[in-house]
Amino acid sequence: MKIVVCIKQVPDTKGGVKFNPDGTLDRGAMLTIMNPDDKAGLEAALRIKDEYGAEVTVLTMGLPKADEVLREAMAMGADKGILVTDRVLGGADTWATSTTIAGAIRNLDYDLIITGRQAIDGDTAQVGPQISEHLDIPVISYAQDIKIEGDSVIVQRQYDDRYHVVKAKMPCLITALSELNEPRYMTPGGIFDAYDAEVTTWGRKDLKDVDDSNLGLAGSPTKIAKASDKVRKGAGEKVTLDPEEAVNYIVDKLTEKHVI
């Protein structure tokens, strides 16, 4: 069984977020982590590997420094790492990103593709389903549990206050929630092995069945109109009242703002 896990190196928001003049994230100037949903998807793949002996390939698109997140994944237990990086791919929105990743995956044999539900730097939840559309395979999103049954996957798909049980034949794509599991830690031996291993690097020329008009900033149908750091809220209004006055005060404020 062959599994491809798509992971992303995202800004560690605790260290602050920086933007380029065109509104895109200045990824080279920020501290980074592996996207939490993606890490849960990687852990799901590694558990399948532990049980069934699967081969796990991790793939990411990003700057050359995204090599770090691939080595972290390999130190956790992934078998191979592929970095897709090229200047022409920069500034991509979800459409251009999914087009690029699908073009890379077409070079691989796979039974199952796992992505995170969404990345914390965009929160669109679009790239995983778009990859499945590009590759013309089924998708099951919002996975909170994954089981393998023969040539099929059975997934608990989170839905409001309940879940759906969905079954699909492989090959298919699953998007994972961070609540899916508790990812394992890297091992000391795994770290040494990961930094001794070779990470495969692909560029534009290695993408299969992809048109230049769908790549990078130029091939992105959506553009960022404005970007800024989170606006800090003021201290607000503080009052000291007895209970009856407090009730009247709150009701008046809610009425004033048309909440009630």
C-alpha positions in Angstrom: 0.0 0.0 0.0 1.3 3.4 -1.0 0.2 6.6 0.9 1.1 10.2 -0.1 0.7 12.7 2.7 0.6 16.4 1.7 2.0 18.6 4.4 2.7 22.3 4.6 5.2 24.5 6.5 3.2 27.3 8.0 4.1 30.4 10.0 4.2 29.9 13.8 1.8 32.7 14.6 3.2 33.0 18.1 6.3 34.5 16.6 4.4 37.1 14.6 3.2 37.3 11.0 4.9 39.4 8.3 3.7 40.4 4.9 5.2 41.3 1.5 4.2 44.5 -0.3 1.8 42.6 -2.5 -0.1 41.2 0.5 1.3 37.7 0.4 3.0 36.2 3.5 6.7 36.8 3.9 7.4 33.1 4.6 11.1 33.5 4.5 11.1 35.9 7.5 8.9 33.9 9.9 9.4 31.0 12.3 7.6 28.0 11.0 5.9 24.7 12.1 4.2 21.8 10.4 0.5 22.6 9.9 -1.4 20.8 12.7 -4.1 19.2 10.6 -1.4 17.9 8.2 0.5 16.4 11.2 -2.6 14.5 12.2 -2.9 13.2 8.6 0.7 12.1 8.7 0.2 10.3 12.0 -2.9 8.5 10.5 -0.7 7.4 7.6 2.0 6.2 10.0 -0.5 4.2 12.0 -1.7 2.5 8.7 2.0 1.8 8.0 2.5 0.3 11.4 -0.5 -2.0 10.9 -0.3 -2.8 7.2 3.3 -2.1 6.2 2.5 0.8 3.9 5.0 3.1 2.2 4.5 6.7 3.3 5.7 9.6 1.0 5.4 13.2 2.3 5.1 16.0 -0.2 5.2 19.7 0.2 5.2 22.8 -1.9 7.1 25.8 -0.7 10.4 27.6 -0.3 13.7 25.6 -0.1 13.5 25.9 3.7 10.4 23.7 3.6 13.0 20.9 3.4 12.9 21.2 7.3 9.2 20.1 7.6 9.9 17.1 5.3 12.8 16.0 7.5 10.6 16.3 10.6 8.0 14.1 8.9 10.7 11.5 8.0 12.0 11.6 11.6 8.5 10.7 12.7 8.5 7.7 10.4 7.8 8.7 6.8 9.8 6.9 4.1 10.4 9.5 1.5 10.2 13.3 1.2 9.5 15.4 -1.9 9.9 19.2 -2.0 8.2 21.0 -4.9 9.9 24.4 -5.2 10.3 26.9 -8.0 10.1 30.7 -8.2 7.3 30.5 -10.8 5.1 28.8 -8.2 5.3 31.6 -5.6 2.2 33.6 -4.6 -0.2 30.7 -5.5 -3.8 30.7 -4.2 -5.6 27.5 -3.5 -6.3 26.8 -7.2 -2.7 27.3 -8.3 -1.4 25.4 -5.2 -3.7 22.4 -5.8 -2.9 22.4 -9.5 0.9 22.2 -8.7 0.5 19.5 -6.0 -1.7 17.4 -8.3 0.9 17.8 -11.1 3.6 16.4 -8.7 1.4 13.6 -7.5 0.8 12.4 -11.0 4.4 11.2 -11.0 3.7 8.9 -8.1 2.0 5.6 -7.5 -0.6 5.9 -4.7 -3.5 4.1 -3.1 -4.4 6.9 -0.6 -3.7 10.6 -0.4 -4.0 12.3 3.0 -4.1 16.1 3.5 -5.0 18.2 6.4 -8.4 19.7 6.4 -7.0 23.2 6.2 -3.8 25.2 6.9 -3.7 27.7 9.7 -2.3 30.4 7.4 -5.3 30.4 5.1 -8.1 28.4 6.7 -9.8 27.8 3.3 -10.1 24.0 3.5 -10.0 24.0 -0.3 -6.7 22.5 -1.4 -7.4 18.9 -0.5 -10.8 18.6 -2.3 -9.3 20.5 -5.3 -6.4 18.0 -5.5 -9.0 15.2 -5.7 -10.8 17.0 -8.5 -7.6 17.5 -10.5 -6.8 13.8 -10.1 -10.4 12.7 -10.6 -10.6 10.5 -7.4 -13.1 10.5 -4.6 -12.6 12.7 -1.5 -13.8 12.3 2.1 -13.2 15.4 4.1 -13.2 16.3 7.9 -12.0 12.8 8.9 -12.1 12.1 12.6 -11.4 8.3 12.3 -9.9 6.2 9.5 -10.0 2.5 9.0 -8.8 0.3 6.1 -11.0 -2.6 4.9 -9.6 -4.4 1.9 -9.3 -2.0 -1.0 -11.5 0.6 0.7 -11.3 3.2 3.4 -14.0 3.7 6.0 -14.0 7.2 7.5 -16.0 8.9 10.2 -16.6 12.3 8.7 -17.3 15.1 11.3 -20.6 16.8 10.8 -21.9 19.4 13.3 -22.9 17.5 16.5 -22.6 14.0 14.9 -20.6 12.2 12.2 -21.2 10.4 8.9 -19.7 7.0 8.2 -18.4 7.1 4.6 -16.8 4.3 2.6 -14.8 4.8 -0.6 -12.7 2.5 -2.8 -9.0 3.5 -3.2 -7.4 5.4 -4.7 -9.1 8.3 -2.9 -8.2 11.4 -0.9 -8.9 12.1 2.8 -8.7 15.4 4.6 -7.8 15.0 8.3 -8.8 17.0 11.3 -6.2 17.8 14.0 -8.6 16.0 16.4 -8.1 12.8 14.5 -5.2 11.6 16.7 -2.3 12.6 18.9 0.8 12.8 16.6 3.9 10.9 17.7 7.2 12.6 18.5 10.3 12.4 16.4 12.8 9.8 17.7 16.6 10.5 18.2 17.4 7.7 15.7 14.7 9.0 13.3 16.2 12.5 13.4 19.7 11.2 12.5 18.2 9.1 9.7 16.1 11.9 8.4 19.1 14.3 8.1 21.2 11.6 6.4 18.4 10.8 3.9 18.0 12.6 0.6 14.9 14.7 -0.1 13.8 14.7 -3.7 13.4 18.2 -5.1 11.1 18.9 -8.1 10.5 22.2 -10.0 8.2 23.4 -12.7 9.6 21.0 -15.3 8.7 18.0 -13.1 5.0 18.7 -12.9 2.8 16.5 -15.1 -0.1 17.6 -17.2 -0.1 21.2 -15.9 -0.5 24.4 -17.8 1.6 27.5 -16.9 -1.5 29.6 -16.9 -2.6 27.9 -13.7 0.6 28.3 -11.7 1.9 30.8 -9.2 0.6 34.3 -8.6 -0.1 34.9 -12.3 -2.3 31.7 -12.4 -4.2 32.5 -9.3 -7.8 33.6 -9.9 -8.1 35.1 -6.4 -5.9 38.0 -5.2 -5.4 39.4 -1.8 -7.1 42.9 -1.6 -5.7 43.8 1.8 -3.7 42.0 4.6 -2.8 43.2 8.1 -1.9 41.9 11.5 -4.8 41.1 13.9 -6.4 44.3 15.1 -6.2 44.6 18.9 -9.4 45.3 20.8 -9.5 48.1 23.3 -10.1 47.6 27.0 -13.8 48.2 26.6 -16.1 49.9 29.0 -16.0 48.9 32.7 -18.9 49.7 35.1 -19.6 48.8 38.7 -23.3 48.3 39.4 -25.5 46.3 41.8 -27.1 43.2 40.3 -30.5 44.8 39.4 -28.8 47.8 37.7 -26.4 45.5 35.9 -29.2 43.6 34.4 -30.9 46.7 33.1 -27.6 48.0 31.8 -26.9 44.8 29.8 -30.4 44.7 28.4 -30.1 48.4 27.3 -26.8 47.7 25.6 -28.1 44.7 23.8 -31.2 46.6 22.7 -29.0 49.5 21.5 -27.0 47.2 19.3 -30.2 45.4 18.0 -29.1 42.1 19.5 -32.6 41.8 21.1 
